C-alpha cells in the first residue's frame, strides 16, 4: 500500500480524486484478490449476491475498526488515499442501491412480488415508497461525491507533513533510537552494523539494533523475520559454546518496516513500564515466542 508517500509535485495539478485509490488497489492484497477472483469466476445467482453483501458489510465494519486506531494514519497522504477509497465506496453504494431497485423490478415482472402505487397521505409507506426513497438516496450520495471528493482528496494529498517519516527500515531504527534517547529515562545506544546504505533488507531489517538500560534490566530492540522485537537480557541463557539463547521475546503488534518511530517508541516504553510495575509480567499483552540469538 502507499504508506508514508509524499505528494508527487509534477502530478498534483492533474490528480484525479480516484487516482490515489487506483494506485493503492493495484498493490498486491490477498483480501482484495479473493473478491476479484469471485468476480472473474462469475456471479449469477442469489447466493453470490448475498455473499458479496455480507463480505461488503464485514469489510466496511473492519475499515471502521482500522481507522479507530490512534496510529491508523501517519500522514495527510495516507488520509488522502483512504479518503479516495471511501469516496469510491460511496459511489458503488449508490450504484448498489440503484441495482437493488432494478433487481426488485425484475422480480415484480416475474410476478413474484407486487409493487404497489405510492401511498396516499395518511397511509404508511409501502415497498414502492421505500424503493423510491432508496433511488433518491442514491442520487444524493452521488451528489455528495461530486461536490466534495476532489476537494477533500486533493487538499489532504497536497498538505505538508509536520514531521519526516522513515524511507526504509534503517531510517526507522535510527529515528526510534533518537526518540528513545529523548523519552526513555535510562541509557540508550544505537548499534550500527553497516555503513550508510550498505545493507540488503531481506525481512530481517538492516542489522542495526538498539540497546536500552533501565534499572537492573537491559533490553535489545531489533527487527527480525519481518517483525519488531524487544529482548530482555535477563531472559538469556548462556550455552557451553559461548552463545546465548533467549527463550522468549516480545513481538510488537506493529509489523510495517517503515512504522512511525513514535508508535514503536510508545510500545517499547509501555513494555518497559509494565516490567517495572510488575517484574513477573513477561508478556504485557503482546506475544511471547521462542527465539535463538547468538
ChimeraX attribute file (.defattr): number of C-alpha atoms within 10 A of each C-alpha:
attribute: neighborCount
match mode: 1-to-1
recipient: residues
	/A:1	14
	/A:2	15
	/A:3	17
	/A:4	21
	/A:5	16
	/A:6	18
	/A:7	17
	/A:8	11
	/A:9	8
	/A:10	8
	/A:11	9
	/A:12	12
	/A:13	10
	/A:14	8
	/A:15	15
	/A:16	16
	/A:17	24
	/A:18	18
	/A:19	15
	/A:20	22
	/A:21	21
	/A:22	15
	/A:23	12
	/A:24	17
	/A:25	14
	/A:26	10
	/A:27	11
	/A:28	10
	/A:29	11
	/A:30	9
	/A:31	9
	/A:32	12
	/A:33	11
	/A:34	10
	/A:35	14
	/A:36	12
	/A:37	10
	/A:38	12
	/A:39	13
	/A:40	8
	/A:41	9
	/A:42	10
	/A:43	12
	/A:44	9
	/A:45	8
	/A:46	9
	/A:47	10
	/A:48	14
	/A:49	12
	/A:50	11
	/A:51	11
	/A:52	16
	/A:53	13
	/A:54	12
	/A:55	13
	/A:56	15
	/A:57	12
	/A:58	11
	/A:59	13
	/A:60	14
	/A:61	11
	/A:62	12
	/A:63	13
	/A:64	10
	/A:65	11
	/A:66	13
	/A:67	13
	/A:68	11
	/A:69	9
	/A:70	9
	/A:71	13
	/A:72	12
	/A:73	19
	/A:74	18
	/A:75	23
	/A:76	22
	/A:77	26
	/A:78	21
	/A:79	20
	/A:80	24
	/A:81	27
	/A:82	20
	/A:83	23
	/A:84	24
	/A:85	21
	/A:86	18
	/A:87	24
	/A:88	18
	/A:89	14
	/A:90	16
	/A:91	19
	/A:92	15
	/A:93	16
	/A:94	20
	/A:95	16
	/A:96	15
	/A:97	19
	/A:98	19
	/A:99	13
	/A:100	14
	/A:101	17
	/A:102	13
	/A:103	12
	/A:104	17
	/A:105	17
	/A:106	13
	/A:107	14
	/A:108	13
	/A:109	12
	/A:110	10
	/A:111	10
	/A:112	11
	/A:113	13
	/A:114	14
	/A:115	17
	/A:116	10
	/A:117	10
	/A:118	15
	/A:119	13
	/A:120	8
	/A:121	7
	/A:122	6
	/A:123	8
	/A:124	9
	/A:125	12
	/A:126	13
	/A:127	16
	/A:128	16
	/A:129	16
	/A:130	13
	/A:131	19
	/A:132	14
	/A:133	13
	/A:134	18
	/A:135	18
	/A:136	14
	/A:137	15
	/A:138	20
	/A:139	16
	/A:140	13
	/A:141	18
	/A:142	17
	/A:143	13
	/A:144	13
	/A:145	18
	/A:146	13
	/A:147	11
	/A:148	12
	/A:149	19
	/A:150	17
	/A:151	12
	/A:152	17
	/A:153	26
	/A:154	22
	/A:155	13
	/A:156	19
	/A:157	25
	/A:158	17
	/A:159	14
	/A:160	14
	/A:161	15
	/A:162	8
	/A:163	8
	/A:164	12
	/A:165	20
	/A:166	19
	/A:167	13
	/A:168	14
	/A:169	21
	/A:170	24
	/A:171	16
	/A:172	21
	/A:173	28
	/A:174	19
	/A:175	21
	/A:176	25
	/A:177	25
	/A:178	16
	/A:179	16
	/A:180	25
	/A:181	16
	/A:182	11
	/A:183	13
	/A:184	17
	/A:185	13
	/A:186	13
	/A:187	13
	/A:188	22
	/A:189	15
	/A:190	20
	/A:191	16
	/A:192	15
	/A:193	12
	/A:194	12
	/A:195	7
	/A:196	8
	/A:197	8
	/A:198	9
	/A:199	14
	/A:200	10
	/A:201	14
	/A:202	10
	/A:203	13
	/A:204	17
	/A:205	23
	/A:206	23
	/A:207	18
	/A:208	19
	/A:209	20
	/A:210	19
	/A:211	18
	/A:212	23
	/A:213	18
	/A:214	15
	/A:215	9
	/A:216	6
	/A:217	14
	/A:218	16
	/A:219	19
	/A:220	19
	/A:221	24
	/A:222	20
	/A:223	22
	/A:224	15
	/A:225	11
	/A:226	15
	/A:227	17
	/A:228	21
	/A:229	20
	/A:230	24
	/A:231	21
	/A:232	19
	/A:233	17
	/A:234	11
	/A:235	15
	/A:236	17
	/A:237	14
	/A:238	11
	/A:239	10
	/A:240	7
	/A:241	6
	/A:242	9
	/A:243	12
	/A:244	16
	/A:245	17
	/A:246	19
	/A:247	15
	/A:248	19
	/A:249	24
	/A:250	22
	/A:251	20
	/A:252	18
	/A:253	14
	/A:254	16
	/A:255	15
	/A:256	13
	/A:257	22
	/A:258	18
	/A:259	23
	/A:260	21
	/A:261	20
	/A:262	16
	/A:263	14
	/A:264	24
	/A:265	19
	/A:266	14
	/A:267	16
	/A:268	21
	/A:269	15
	/A:270	13
	/A:271	21
	/A:272	21
	/A:273	14
	/A:274	16
	/A:275	16
	/A:276	14
	/A:277	10
	/A:278	11
	/A:279	10
	/A:280	10
	/A:281	12
	/A:282	18
	/A:283	16
	/A:284	16
	/A:285	12
	/A:286	14
	/A:287	14
	/A:288	17
	/A:289	12
	/A:290	11
	/A:291	11
	/A:292	13
	/A:293	10
	/A:294	9
